[in-house]
Amino acid sequence: MHSVALLTPSHSKDIERFALLCDSIDACLTGYSKHYVIVNDDDVPLFAKYQSEKRVVVPVSRYLPKWLWAVPAALLRSRRRIWISLLSHPVHGWHVQQIAKIAGALAAPEERICIIDSDNFFFRKFDISRYAGAEKSPLYVDRQAIRSDAPFHPTWLRHCDQLLGLP
């Protein structure tokens, strides 16, 4: 049986959803060893009360390259987080969250990682290790979920296809 960790990227705006997720994990989920919670560095104190023997709050800076710096909230015109660098264009929160998901999964000592966003909720008993025992873990795929004719996705799809060398 493979070891399983949960990984949740979150931020202060999602604290209420995150609290519900934690309650549901604590009440319903078994079969995992740790729940890693990745948050903006200045959000760590807000999320610290959710730490436990099985839940660890990790600052996002641990997973970001040293050349990428968060703009202090006091300097921002909007509440949208921005990271800057001399090596790239500014990076916004969603992109940083994707980097943190990948880096967090690579850094975790567990063999399997289940990424669970803050807006999820478990409503009945569930042993997540049941899905981590085989050589290949099940992966849900809906090939029609994002299509080239869907609103807001054509440009994204064209760029992804171009980067991947697909028609």
CYANA upper distance limits for C-alpha pairs under 8 A (distance plus 0.5 A):
  1 MET  CA    129 SER  CA      8.16
  1 MET  CA    132 ALA  CA      7.36
  1 MET  CA    133 GLY  CA      5.08
  1 MET  CA    134 ALA  CA      8.11
  2 HIS  CA    110 GLU  CA      8.32
  2 HIS  CA    111 GLU  CA      6.40
  2 HIS  CA    112 ARG  CA      7.23
  2 HIS  CA    129 SER  CA      8.05
  2 HIS  CA    132 ALA  CA      6.29
  2 HIS  CA    133 GLY  CA      6.04
  3 SER  CA     32 TYR  CA      7.35
  3 SER  CA     33 SER  CA      7.33
  3 SER  CA    110 GLU  CA      5.71
  3 SER  CA    111 GLU  CA      5.85
  3 SER  CA    112 ARG  CA      6.56
  3 SER  CA    129 SER  CA      8.03
  3 SER  CA    132 ALA  CA      8.02
  4 VAL  CA     31 GLY  CA      7.62
  4 VAL  CA     32 TYR  CA      5.31
  4 VAL  CA     33 SER  CA      6.49
  4 VAL  CA     34 LYS  CA      8.06
  4 VAL  CA    110 GLU  CA      6.15
  4 VAL  CA    111 GLU  CA      6.74
  4 VAL  CA    112 ARG  CA      5.14
  4 VAL  CA    113 ILE  CA      6.18
  4 VAL  CA    114 CYS  CA      7.75
  4 VAL  CA    128 ILE  CA      8.28
  4 VAL  CA    129 SER  CA      7.08
  4 VAL  CA    132 ALA  CA      7.52
  5 ALA  CA     32 TYR  CA      5.90
  5 ALA  CA     33 SER  CA      6.09
  5 ALA  CA     34 LYS  CA      5.46
  5 ALA  CA     35 HIS  CA      6.29
  5 ALA  CA     36 TYR  CA      7.86
  5 ALA  CA    108 ALA  CA      8.23
  5 ALA  CA    110 GLU  CA      6.50
  5 ALA  CA    112 ARG  CA      6.80
  5 ALA  CA    113 ILE  CA      5.42
  5 ALA  CA    114 CYS  CA      6.72
  6 LEU  CA     32 TYR  CA      7.55
  6 LEU  CA     34 LYS  CA      6.71
  6 LEU  CA     35 HIS  CA      4.94
  6 LEU  CA     36 TYR  CA      6.51
  6 LEU  CA    113 ILE  CA      6.25
  6 LEU  CA    114 CYS  CA      5.33
  6 LEU  CA    115 ILE  CA      6.35
  6 LEU  CA    116 ILE  CA      7.28
  7 LEU  CA     35 HIS  CA      6.22
  7 LEU  CA     36 TYR  CA      5.22
  7 LEU  CA     37 VAL  CA      6.38
  7 LEU  CA     38 ILE  CA      8.01
  7 LEU  CA    101 LYS  CA      7.99
  7 LEU  CA    104 GLY  CA      8.00
  7 LEU  CA    105 ALA  CA      8.01
  7 LEU  CA    113 ILE  CA      7.27
  7 LEU  CA    114 CYS  CA      6.60
  7 LEU  CA    115 ILE  CA      5.20
  7 LEU  CA    116 ILE  CA      6.55
  8 THR  CA     35 HIS  CA      7.96
  8 THR  CA     36 TYR  CA      6.74
  8 THR  CA     37 VAL  CA      5.29
  8 THR  CA     38 ILE  CA      6.66
  8 THR  CA    115 ILE  CA      6.37
  8 THR  CA    116 ILE  CA      5.65
  8 THR  CA    117 ASP  CA      5.82
  8 THR  CA    118 SER  CA      7.09
  9 PRO  CA     37 VAL  CA      6.24
  9 PRO  CA     38 ILE  CA      5.11
  9 PRO  CA     39 VAL  CA      6.54
  9 PRO  CA     97 GLN  CA      6.96
  9 PRO  CA    100 ALA  CA      8.05
  9 PRO  CA    101 LYS  CA      7.46
  9 PRO  CA    116 ILE  CA      8.34
  9 PRO  CA    117 ASP  CA      6.78
  9 PRO  CA    118 SER  CA      7.78
 10 SER  CA     14 ASP  CA      6.91
 10 SER  CA     15 ILE  CA      8.17
 10 SER  CA     18 PHE  CA      7.83
 10 SER  CA     37 VAL  CA      7.53
 10 SER  CA     38 ILE  CA      6.70
 10 SER  CA     39 VAL  CA      5.80
 10 SER  CA     40 ASN  CA      8.45
 10 SER  CA    117 ASP  CA      7.69
 10 SER  CA    118 SER  CA      6.72
 11 HIS  CA     15 ILE  CA      7.21
 11 HIS  CA     39 VAL  CA      5.96
 11 HIS  CA     40 ASN  CA      6.89
 11 HIS  CA     43 ASP  CA      7.15
 12 SER  CA     43 ASP  CA      6.62
 12 SER  CA     46 LEU  CA      7.85
 14 ASP  CA     18 PHE  CA      6.43
 14 ASP  CA    118 SER  CA      7.21
 14 ASP  CA    119 ASP  CA      8.43
 15 ILE  CA     19 ALA  CA      6.54
 15 ILE  CA     47 PHE  CA      8.19
 16 GLU  CA     20 LEU  CA      7.00
 17 ARG  CA     21 LEU  CA      6.76
 17 ARG  CA    118 SER  CA      6.17
 17 ARG  CA    119 ASP  CA      6.10
 17 ARG  CA    120 ASN  CA      8.36
 18 PHE  CA     22 CYS  CA      6.70
 18 PHE  CA    118 SER  CA      5.19
 18 PHE  CA    119 ASP  CA      7.39
 19 ALA  CA     23 ASP  CA      6.73
 19 ALA  CA     50 TYR  CA      8.37
 20 LEU  CA     24 SER  CA      6.66
 20 LEU  CA    121 PHE  CA      7.35
 21 LEU  CA     25 ILE  CA      6.59
 21 LEU  CA    118 SER  CA      6.70
 21 LEU  CA    119 ASP  CA      7.60
 21 LEU  CA    120 ASN  CA      6.49
 21 LEU  CA    121 PHE  CA      5.58
 21 LEU  CA    122 PHE  CA      7.76
 22 CYS  CA     26 ASP  CA      6.51
 22 CYS  CA     50 TYR  CA      8.17
 23 ASP  CA     27 ALA  CA      6.60
 24 SER  CA     28 CYS  CA      6.23
 24 SER  CA     29 LEU  CA      7.88
 24 SER  CA    121 PHE  CA      6.36
 24 SER  CA    122 PHE  CA      5.59
 24 SER  CA    123 PHE  CA      7.16
 25 ILE  CA     29 LEU  CA      5.36
 25 ILE  CA     30 THR  CA      8.50
 25 ILE  CA    121 PHE  CA      8.14
 25 ILE  CA    122 PHE  CA      6.90
 27 ALA  CA    125 LYS  CA      8.20
 28 CYS  CA    122 PHE  CA      6.83
 28 CYS  CA    123 PHE  CA      7.40
 28 CYS  CA    124 ARG  CA      6.14
 28 CYS  CA    125 LYS  CA      4.81
 28 CYS  CA    126 PHE  CA      6.48
 29 LEU  CA    122 PHE  CA      7.89
 29 LEU  CA    125 LYS  CA      6.49
 29 LEU  CA    126 PHE  CA      5.56
 29 LEU  CA    127 ASP  CA      6.40
 29 LEU  CA    128 ILE  CA      7.44
 30 THR  CA    125 LYS  CA      8.31
 30 THR  CA    126 PHE  CA      6.79
 30 THR  CA    127 ASP  CA      5.18
 30 THR  CA    128 ILE  CA      6.75
 30 THR  CA    129 SER  CA      8.02
 31 GLY  CA    127 ASP  CA      5.61
 31 GLY  CA    128 ILE  CA      5.71
 31 GLY  CA    129 SER  CA      5.07
 31 GLY  CA    130 ARG  CA      8.15
 32 TYR  CA    128 ILE  CA      7.19
 32 TYR  CA    129 SER  CA      7.01
 33 SER  CA     54 LYS  CA      7.02
 33 SER  CA    110 GLU  CA      8.47
 34 LYS  CA     54 LYS  CA      5.20
 34 LYS  CA     55 ARG  CA      6.26
 34 LYS  CA     56 VAL  CA      7.88
 35 HIS  CA     54 LYS  CA      6.44
 35 HIS  CA     55 ARG  CA      5.02
 35 HIS  CA     56 VAL  CA      6.71
 36 TYR  CA     55 ARG  CA      6.44
 36 TYR  CA     56 VAL  CA      5.53
 36 TYR  CA     57 VAL  CA      6.62
 36 TYR  CA     58 VAL  CA      7.37
 37 VAL  CA     55 ARG  CA      7.75
 37 VAL  CA     56 VAL  CA      6.50
 37 VAL  CA     57 VAL  CA      5.18
 37 VAL  CA     58 VAL  CA      6.32
 38 ILE  CA     57 VAL  CA      6.55
 38 ILE  CA     58 VAL  CA      5.34
 38 ILE  CA     59 PRO  CA      6.29
 38 ILE  CA     60 VAL  CA      6.11
 38 ILE  CA    100 ALA  CA      7.83
 39 VAL  CA     43 ASP  CA      6.58
 39 VAL  CA     44 VAL  CA      6.85
 39 VAL  CA     47 PHE  CA      8.49
 39 VAL  CA     57 VAL  CA      7.72
 39 VAL  CA     58 VAL  CA      6.86
 39 VAL  CA     59 PRO  CA      5.81
 39 VAL  CA     60 VAL  CA      5.94
 40 ASN  CA     44 VAL  CA      7.20
 40 ASN  CA     59 PRO  CA      6.19
 40 ASN  CA     60 VAL  CA      5.78
 40 ASN  CA     61 SER  CA      7.96
 41 ASP  CA     59 PRO  CA      5.20
 41 ASP  CA     60 VAL  CA      6.59
 41 ASP  CA     61 SER  CA      7.12
 43 ASP  CA     47 PHE  CA      6.97
 44 VAL  CA     48 ALA  CA      6.36
 44 VAL  CA     57 VAL  CA      7.32
 44 VAL  CA     58 VAL  CA      7.84
 44 VAL  CA     59 PRO  CA      6.87
 45 PRO  CA     49 LYS  CA      8.21
 47 PHE  CA     51 GLN  CA      7.97
 47 PHE  CA     57 VAL  CA      7.35
 48 ALA  CA     57 VAL  CA      6.94
 50 TYR  CA     55 ARG  CA      7.67
 50 TYR  CA     57 VAL  CA      8.36
 51 GLN  CA     55 ARG  CA      5.47
 51 GLN  CA     56 VAL  CA      5.84
 51 GLN  CA     57 VAL  CA      6.73
 52 SER  CA     56 VAL  CA      7.26
 58 VAL  CA     62 ARG  CA      7.86
 60 VAL  CA     64 LEU  CA      7.14
 60 VAL  CA    100 ALA  CA      6.98
 61 SER  CA     65 PRO  CA      8.30
 63 TYR  CA     99 ILE  CA      8.18
 63 TYR  CA    100 ALA  CA      6.19
 63 TYR  CA    103 ALA  CA      6.16
 63 TYR  CA    104 GLY  CA      7.11
 64 LEU  CA     68 LEU  CA      7.26
 64 LEU  CA     96 VAL  CA      8.39
 64 LEU  CA     99 ILE  CA      7.84
 64 LEU  CA    100 ALA  CA      7.45
 64 LEU  CA    103 ALA  CA      8.42
 67 TRP  CA     85 SER  CA      6.45
 67 TRP  CA     86 LEU  CA      7.95
 67 TRP  CA     87 LEU  CA      8.01
 68 LEU  CA     83 TRP  CA      6.65
 68 LEU  CA     84 ILE  CA      6.19
 68 LEU  CA     85 SER  CA      5.50
 69 TRP  CA     83 TRP  CA      5.66
 69 TRP  CA     84 ILE  CA      5.84
 69 TRP  CA     85 SER  CA      6.90
 70 ALA  CA     81 ARG  CA      8.03
 70 ALA  CA     82 ILE  CA      6.56
 70 ALA  CA     83 TRP  CA      4.71
 70 ALA  CA     84 ILE  CA      6.91
 71 VAL  CA     75 LEU  CA      7.33
 71 VAL  CA     76 LEU  CA      7.71
 71 VAL  CA     81 ARG  CA      7.73
 71 VAL  CA     82 ILE  CA      6.25
 71 VAL  CA     83 TRP  CA      6.15
 71 VAL  CA     84 ILE  CA      7.34
 72 PRO  CA     76 LEU  CA      7.49
 73 ALA  CA     79 ARG  CA      7.88
 73 ALA  CA     81 ARG  CA      7.82
 76 LEU  CA     80 ARG  CA      8.12
 76 LEU  CA     81 ARG  CA      8.15
 80 ARG  CA     92 HIS  CA      7.92
 80 ARG  CA     93 GLY  CA      7.62
 81 ARG  CA     92 HIS  CA      6.39
 81 ARG  CA     93 GLY  CA      5.85
 82 ILE  CA     90 PRO  CA      6.97
 82 ILE  CA     91 VAL  CA      6.19
 82 ILE  CA     92 HIS  CA      5.12
 82 ILE  CA     93 GLY  CA      6.75
 83 TRP  CA     90 PRO  CA      6.19
 83 TRP  CA     91 VAL  CA      5.53
 83 TRP  CA     92 HIS  CA      6.72
 83 TRP  CA     93 GLY  CA      8.25
 84 ILE  CA     88 SER  CA      7.94
 84 ILE  CA     89 HIS  CA      7.44
 84 ILE  CA     90 PRO  CA      5.17
 84 ILE  CA     91 VAL  CA      6.81
 85 SER  CA     89 HIS  CA      7.42
 85 SER  CA     90 PRO  CA      7.21
 91 VAL  CA     95 HIS  CA      6.92
 91 VAL  CA     96 VAL  CA      7.34
 92 HIS  CA     96 VAL  CA      6.91
 93 GLY  CA     97 GLN  CA      6.56
 94 TRP  CA     98 GLN  CA      6.93
 95 HIS  CA     99 ILE  CA      6.87
 96 VAL  CA    100 ALA  CA      6.60
 97 GLN  CA    101 LYS  CA      6.68
 98 GLN  CA    102 ILE  CA      6.93
 99 ILE  CA    103 ALA  CA      6.58
100 ALA  CA    104 GLY  CA      6.10
101 LYS  CA    105 ALA  CA      6.57
101 LYS  CA    115 ILE  CA      8.05
102 ILE  CA    106 LEU  CA      6.75
103 ALA  CA    107 ALA  CA      6.56
104 GLY  CA    108 ALA  CA      6.62
105 ALA  CA    113 ILE  CA      6.67
108 ALA  CA    113 ILE  CA      8.48
112 ARG  CA    132 ALA  CA      7.26
116 ILE  CA    120 ASN  CA      7.29
122 PHE  CA    126 PHE  CA      8.44
128 ILE  CA    132 ALA  CA      7.67
129 SER  CA    133 GLY  CA      7.15
131 TYR  CA    137 SER  CA      6.57
131 TYR  CA    138 PRO  CA      7.29
132 ALA  CA    136 LYS  CA      8.33
132 ALA  CA    137 SER  CA      6.14
133 GLY  CA    137 SER  CA      8.02
146 ILE  CA    150 ALA  CA      7.07
146 ILE  CA    153 HIS  CA      7.62
147 ARG  CA    153 HIS  CA      7.69
147 ARG  CA    154 PRO  CA      8.10
147 ARG  CA    157 LEU  CA      8.47
148 SER  CA    153 HIS  CA      6.85
148 SER  CA    154 PRO  CA      5.34
148 SER  CA    157 LEU  CA      7.04
149 ASP  CA    153 HIS  CA      7.96
149 ASP  CA    154 PRO  CA      6.97
150 ALA  CA    154 PRO  CA      7.38
152 PHE  CA    156 TRP  CA      8.17
153 HIS  CA    157 LEU  CA      6.46
154 PRO  CA    158 ARG  CA      6.57
155 THR  CA    159 HIS  CA      6.72
156 TRP  CA    160 CYS  CA      6.68
157 LEU  CA    161 ASP  CA      6.44
158 ARG  CA    162 GLN  CA      6.51
159 HIS  CA    163 LEU  CA      6.61
160 CYS  CA    164 LEU  CA      6.60
161 ASP  CA    165 GLY  CA      6.40
161 ASP  CA    166 LEU  CA      5.24
161 ASP  CA    167 PRO  CA      6.93
162 GLN  CA    166 LEU  CA      6.47
162 GLN  CA    167 PRO  CA      7.83
